[in-house]
Amino acid sequence: MRYHSALEAALKVLAIDFEEHAAHPELLTVRDGVIQRFEIAMDLSWKLLSRTLRIKFQVEESEILTKKDIFRHAAKFSLLQDASAWFTHYDARNESSHIYDAGMAKATFDRARLFLQDAQWTLAQLQHSKIDE
């Protein structure tokens, strides 16, 4: 499956999960599903950004050693609106997979909502890049 298609599908499911959570805010399993979908969509996002930077914009692999490098370059090429927001998205993604408590879950859930908006905008930019597997 192409990264574009995989990311598009992940973002659609994440949006549906938010709707389900709005209908059933008491269900922790739905909240936790949002968090897991956020993790998946975040991973697909940085992988697609990295691939696009290397193929379309000829950014050398040596220039994108970290996720922050990916986000900085992606912002430079107008694939992201705000690289610093993506730094925070990625930090939240990493924290959610290592430490889990109620406070962190709420913070990650809230971050996932912001991420969804940013990722939908970025997906539209990436779809114009026409980079396939």
C-alpha positions as CSV (number, residue, x, y, z in Angstrom):
1,M,0.0,0.0,0.0
2,R,1.3,3.4,-0.9
3,Y,2.2,5.6,2.1
4,H,-0.3,8.3,0.9
5,S,-3.1,5.8,0.9
6,A,-2.1,4.3,4.3
7,L,-1.9,7.8,5.9
8,E,-5.2,8.9,4.4
9,A,-6.9,5.7,5.8
10,A,-5.3,6.2,9.2
11,L,-6.4,9.8,9.4
12,K,-10.0,8.9,8.3
13,V,-10.2,6.3,11.1
14,L,-8.7,8.7,13.6
15,A,-11.4,11.2,12.7
16,I,-14.1,8.5,13.1
17,D,-12.6,7.6,16.5
18,F,-13.0,11.2,17.6
19,E,-16.6,11.1,16.6
20,E,-17.1,7.9,18.5
21,H,-15.5,9.4,21.5
22,A,-17.8,12.4,21.3
23,A,-20.8,10.0,21.4
24,H,-19.3,7.9,24.2
25,P,-16.8,10.0,26.2
26,E,-17.1,7.6,29.2
27,L,-15.5,4.7,27.3
28,L,-11.8,4.6,28.0
29,T,-11.3,2.0,25.3
30,V,-12.4,4.5,22.7
31,R,-10.0,7.1,24.2
32,D,-7.2,4.6,24.1
33,G,-8.1,3.7,20.5
34,V,-7.7,7.3,19.5
35,I,-4.3,7.4,21.2
36,Q,-3.2,4.2,19.3
37,R,-4.5,5.5,16.0
38,F,-2.6,8.8,16.7
39,E,0.6,6.8,17.2
40,I,0.1,4.9,13.9
41,A,-0.8,8.1,11.9
42,M,2.2,9.9,13.4
43,D,4.6,7.1,12.3
44,L,3.1,7.1,8.8
45,S,3.4,10.8,8.6
46,W,7.1,11.1,9.3
47,K,7.9,8.2,7.1
48,L,6.0,9.7,4.2
49,L,7.6,13.1,4.8
50,S,11.1,11.6,4.9
51,R,10.4,9.7,1.6
52,T,9.1,12.8,-0.1
53,L,12.0,14.9,1.1
54,R,14.5,12.4,-0.3
55,I,12.8,11.7,-3.6
56,K,11.0,14.9,-4.6
57,F,13.2,17.5,-2.9
58,Q,16.5,15.6,-3.2
59,V,17.3,16.1,0.5
60,E,20.3,13.9,1.4
61,E,19.7,11.2,4.0
62,S,22.6,12.7,6.0
63,E,20.5,15.9,6.4
64,I,17.5,14.0,7.9
65,L,19.0,12.0,10.8
66,T,16.3,12.9,13.3
67,K,12.6,13.4,13.3
68,K,13.2,17.1,14.0
69,D,15.3,17.3,10.9
70,I,12.5,15.8,8.9
71,F,10.0,18.3,10.3
72,R,12.3,21.2,9.8
73,H,12.9,20.3,6.1
74,A,9.3,19.6,5.6
75,A,8.3,23.0,6.8
76,K,11.0,24.5,4.6
77,F,9.3,23.0,1.6
78,S,5.8,24.0,2.8
79,L,4.8,20.4,3.6
80,L,4.1,21.5,7.2
81,Q,2.6,24.7,8.5
82,D,4.6,24.6,11.8
83,A,7.6,22.4,12.5
84,S,7.5,23.1,16.2
85,A,3.9,21.8,16.5
86,W,5.1,18.6,14.9
87,F,8.0,18.4,17.4
88,T,5.3,18.4,20.1
89,H,3.2,15.9,18.2
90,Y,6.1,13.5,18.0
91,D,7.1,14.0,21.6
92,A,3.5,13.1,22.7
93,R,3.6,10.1,20.4
94,N,6.8,8.8,22.1
95,E,5.6,9.5,25.6
96,S,2.3,7.6,25.0
97,S,4.2,4.5,24.1
98,H,6.5,4.5,27.1
99,I,4.6,5.8,30.1
100,Y,0.9,5.5,30.6
101,D,-1.3,7.1,33.2
102,A,-4.6,9.0,33.2
103,G,-3.0,12.5,32.9
104,M,-0.7,11.5,30.1
105,A,-3.6,9.8,28.3
106,K,-5.7,13.0,28.4
107,A,-2.7,15.1,27.2
108,T,-2.0,12.7,24.4
109,F,-5.7,12.6,23.4
110,D,-5.8,16.4,23.3
111,R,-2.6,16.5,21.2
112,A,-4.0,13.9,18.8
113,R,-6.9,16.2,18.0
114,L,-4.4,19.0,17.1
115,F,-2.3,16.5,15.2
116,L,-5.3,15.4,13.1
117,Q,-5.9,18.9,11.8
118,D,-2.2,19.4,11.0
119,A,-1.8,16.0,9.4
120,Q,-4.9,16.5,7.2
121,W,-3.4,19.7,5.9
122,T,0.0,18.0,5.4
123,L,-1.6,15.0,3.6
124,A,-3.1,17.4,1.1
125,Q,0.4,18.9,0.4
126,L,1.9,15.4,0.2
127,Q,-0.7,14.2,-2.3
128,H,0.4,16.9,-4.6
129,S,4.0,15.5,-4.5
130,K,2.9,12.3,-6.4
131,I,5.5,10.2,-4.7
132,D,4.5,6.5,-4.7
133,E,6.2,3.4,-3.4
